[in-house]
Amino acid sequence: MRVGIMRTVIASMVLALSAGVALADPIDTDNIVAAVTGDFNKDGLQDLALLVRGDGDMDLRFFLQDKDGLYLKPAGAALGKVWGTAQPDGVVGQEPELKALPNGSLQVITRNGAIGRDRWNQTLTLAYRNTDFIVAGFTYSHYDTLDEANNGDCDLNVLTGKGVANVPDGKGGSQKIAVAVAPQFIPFKDWPDDGGMKACHIGG
């Protein structure tokens, strides 16, 4: 992250605290992995998402710009919900990312491109609804480094339950299938680790 952006992030958090909006627990700025801004609640103001190293997996913390003051106020957290490592002595190829989309959605990207046979990339698209950040989309791709036929991908709209997947056809190739499951409205903090996998016919 550029120095200017980090200074802006820290300054905004200081303003929030000085305005009397205290966090339930403090954030060690040394543990901030990523920060993105976007208009998540679509009120014309810039909001903030922080990815922070936790005790195990990483925490994702949300802040919304106050309409009446120039400060950010805490808007929830998903503790220990982002898998990966991003630190000087960490494993290269397992770094999570955040991406703010023009439509106000937020993408949480995780991957394993380094360890074991099972290599994968996952993107969860979050949308702000009813005072919470919910999982609106699930995108996943995977491949086996020792078995070229064992690969696939899936793109699922969680809110509608509709999507499409490429799965092994049992003949060394792949086939495209439609995905149709019950629509779900799940806050990211409650999203299961294997969420979307069964619907997309991934794994056992």
C-alpha positions in Angstrom: 0.0 0.0 0.0 1.3 3.5 -0.8 2.4 5.6 2.1 -0.2 8.3 1.3 -3.1 5.8 1.4 -1.9 4.3 4.7 -1.7 7.8 6.2 -5.2 8.5 5.1 -6.5 5.3 6.6 -4.8 5.8 9.9 -5.9 9.5 10.0 -9.5 8.5 9.4 -9.4 5.9 12.2 -8.0 8.5 14.6 -10.8 10.9 13.7 -13.3 8.2 14.5 -11.9 7.6 17.9 -11.6 11.3 18.6 -15.3 11.7 17.8 -16.2 9.2 20.5 -16.7 6.1 18.3 -14.5 3.5 20.0 -13.6 0.1 18.6 -14.5 -2.9 20.7 -10.9 -3.9 20.5 -7.9 -1.9 19.2 -6.2 -2.6 15.9 -2.5 -2.9 15.8 -1.5 -1.0 12.6 1.5 -3.3 12.2 -1.0 -6.1 11.5 -2.9 -4.3 8.7 -2.5 -6.4 5.5 -4.7 -4.5 3.1 -7.1 -1.5 3.0 -9.6 -0.5 0.3 -12.2 2.2 0.1 -15.5 2.2 -1.7 -19.1 3.3 -1.4 -20.3 0.1 0.2 -23.7 1.4 1.4 -24.2 3.5 -1.6 -24.8 6.8 0.2 -22.2 8.8 -1.9 -19.5 8.6 0.8 -16.3 6.6 0.9 -16.2 3.7 3.3 -13.3 1.5 4.4 -12.5 -2.2 4.7 -9.4 -3.4 6.5 -7.8 -6.8 6.4 -5.9 -7.5 9.6 -3.8 -10.4 10.9 -5.7 -12.2 13.7 -4.8 -14.9 16.1 -5.2 -17.5 13.3 -6.9 -16.6 10.1 -7.3 -12.9 9.2 -10.0 -10.5 10.3 -12.0 -8.3 8.0 -13.2 -5.1 9.6 -15.7 -2.6 8.1 -16.1 1.1 8.6 -18.8 3.4 7.1 -18.4 7.1 6.6 -20.7 9.1 9.0 -23.1 11.3 7.0 -22.9 14.2 9.5 -19.2 14.2 10.3 -15.9 13.5 8.6 -15.0 10.3 10.3 -15.4 6.6 9.9 -17.5 4.5 12.3 -17.1 0.8 12.9 -19.7 -1.2 11.0 -18.9 -4.8 12.0 -16.2 -7.4 11.7 -15.7 -10.9 10.4 -13.1 -12.3 12.8 -10.9 -15.1 11.6 -12.8 -15.5 8.3 -10.0 -14.8 5.7 -7.6 -17.6 5.1 -4.0 -17.0 4.0 -0.7 -15.5 5.0 0.9 -12.2 4.2 4.0 -11.3 6.1 7.8 -11.1 5.6 8.3 -14.8 6.5 5.1 -16.0 5.1 4.5 -18.5 2.3 4.5 -16.8 -1.2 1.3 -17.8 -3.1 -1.1 -17.7 -0.2 -1.7 -13.9 0.2 -5.3 -12.7 0.5 -6.5 -9.6 -1.3 -9.3 -7.1 -1.1 -10.8 -5.4 -4.1 -13.5 -2.7 -4.2 -15.8 -2.8 -7.2 -17.3 0.3 -8.9 -20.9 -1.0 -8.0 -20.1 -0.8 -4.3 -19.4 -4.5 -3.8 -16.2 -5.8 -2.1 -14.3 -8.8 -3.2 -12.3 -11.0 -0.8 -9.8 -13.1 -2.8 -7.9 -16.1 -1.3 -5.6 -18.6 -2.9 -3.2 -21.5 -2.5 -0.7 -21.4 -5.3 2.2 -22.8 -3.4 1.7 -25.8 -1.1 0.5 -29.4 -1.9 -1.2 -30.8 -4.9 -4.5 -28.9 -4.5 -4.1 -25.4 -5.9 -7.0 -23.1 -5.8 -8.3 -19.5 -6.1 -11.5 -18.3 -4.4 -13.3 -15.0 -4.7 -16.2 -14.0 -2.4 -18.1 -11.0 -3.5 -19.7 -9.1 -0.5 -22.6 -6.7 -0.7 -23.9 -4.4 2.0 -27.5 -5.2 2.8 -29.6 -4.5 5.9 -26.7 -3.2 8.0 -24.5 -6.2 7.2 -22.0 -7.4 4.6 -23.4 -10.6 3.0 -22.0 -13.0 0.5 -23.5 -12.3 -2.9 -21.2 -14.3 -5.1 -18.9 -17.3 -4.9 -16.2 -18.0 -7.6 -13.8 -20.9 -7.3 -11.2 -22.6 -9.5 -8.9 -25.5 -8.7 -6.5 -27.9 -10.2 -4.3 -30.9 -9.1 -0.6 -30.5 -9.9 -0.3 -34.3 -10.3 -3.6 -35.1 -12.1 -4.4 -32.8 -15.0 -7.9 -34.2 -15.3 -8.7 -33.1 -11.7 -9.6 -29.5 -12.2 -12.7 -27.3 -12.4 -14.2 -24.0 -11.7 -17.5 -22.5 -10.6 -19.3 -19.1 -10.6 -22.3 -19.0 -8.3 -24.7 -16.2 -7.5 -25.4 -17.0 -3.9 -28.4 -14.6 -3.7 -30.3 -16.4 -6.5 -28.7 -19.8 -6.2 -27.9 -19.9 -9.9 -24.6 -20.5 -11.5 -22.4 -22.5 -13.8 -19.6 -25.0 -13.2 -17.0 -26.9 -15.1 -16.4 -30.3 -13.6 -14.4 -33.4 -14.6 -16.4 -35.6 -17.0 -14.6 -38.9 -15.9 -12.9 -39.2 -19.3 -10.0 -36.9 -18.8 -11.9 -33.8 -19.9 -14.5 -31.5 -18.4 -18.1 -30.7 -18.8 -20.1 -27.5 -18.1 -23.2 -28.0 -15.9 -25.8 -25.6 -14.6 -25.8 -25.0 -10.8 -29.2 -24.5 -9.1 -29.6 -24.4 -5.4 -31.7 -22.6 -2.8 -31.0 -18.8 -2.6 -29.1 -17.8 0.5 -28.7 -14.6 2.5 -25.7 -15.1 4.7 -23.5 -12.5 6.4 -19.9 -13.0 5.7 -19.1 -13.4 9.4 -21.4 -16.5 9.3 -20.2 -17.9 5.9 -18.9 -21.5 6.4 -15.4 -22.4 5.3 -16.9 -24.8 2.7 -19.6 -22.5 1.6 -20.5 -22.9 -2.1 -18.4 -26.0 -2.5 -21.2 -28.6 -2.4 -23.4 -26.5 -4.7 -20.5 -26.4 -7.2 -19.8 -30.1 -7.0 -16.3 -29.4 -5.6 -14.7 -32.0 -3.3 -16.1 -35.1 -1.9 
